[in-house]
Each structure stands twice: as C-alpha cells, then as structure tokens.
C-alpha cells in the first residue's frame, strides 16, 4: 500500500487529504470517505479514518480521505450553512 498526500484547490481554498493506493499500477475502484464533524476533542489514540482506509485499501480499493474546509490542515472556514 502507498499513501500519497494530496491537496485539492476548491474555490481558491486548499483541501488537504491522503490517497491510499493498493500495490500495483492498474486502475482501482475508489472510495471517498467523508468524515463527520467532530463534536469535541478527538481521542489521541483513535486513528480515525486512516485505519478504515487501510482496511478498505487491503481489499484492492483506492481510498481518498480528506479534511473539510476549516478542519484539520485544510484552509478556509467551516460553515455548517453551506
């Protein structure tokens, strides 16, 4: 498995994520995992969606996980109103 850091520019805002790729260079079906909005401080022992991405990737799927704008390393402001 390979994990690539990715940055997507959306409306001038950098959205940061990771792309999990199975071994090999063929096209793979891809899952885009969209996280929920945290209600509190995350547990430092919880690996979050990374462990889910690794498990799905081990079954020959590529997986994109990312942080919505204003969360994690993504730019912008979190806006629940759209």
RACOR-V846180 format. One record per backbone hydrogen bond with DSSP energy under -0.5 kcal/mol. NH is the residue of the N-H (numbers start at 0). CO is the residue of the C=O. Records with the same first field share a line. If there is no record, write none. Layout:
NH: CO / CO
//
This chain:
1: 20
3: 1 / 18
5: 16
7: 14
9: 7 / 12
12: 9
14: 7 / 12
15: 13
16: 5
17: 64
18: 3
19: 17 / 62
20: 1 / 18
30: 61
32: 30 / 63
33: 31
34: 32
37: 35
45: 42
46: 44
49: 46
50: 47
51: 47
52: 48
53: 49
54: 50
55: 51
56: 52
57: 53
58: 55
59: 56
60: 55
61: 28
62: 19
63: 30
64: 17 / 62
65: 32
66: 15
69: 74
70: 67
73: 70
74: 13
81: 78
//
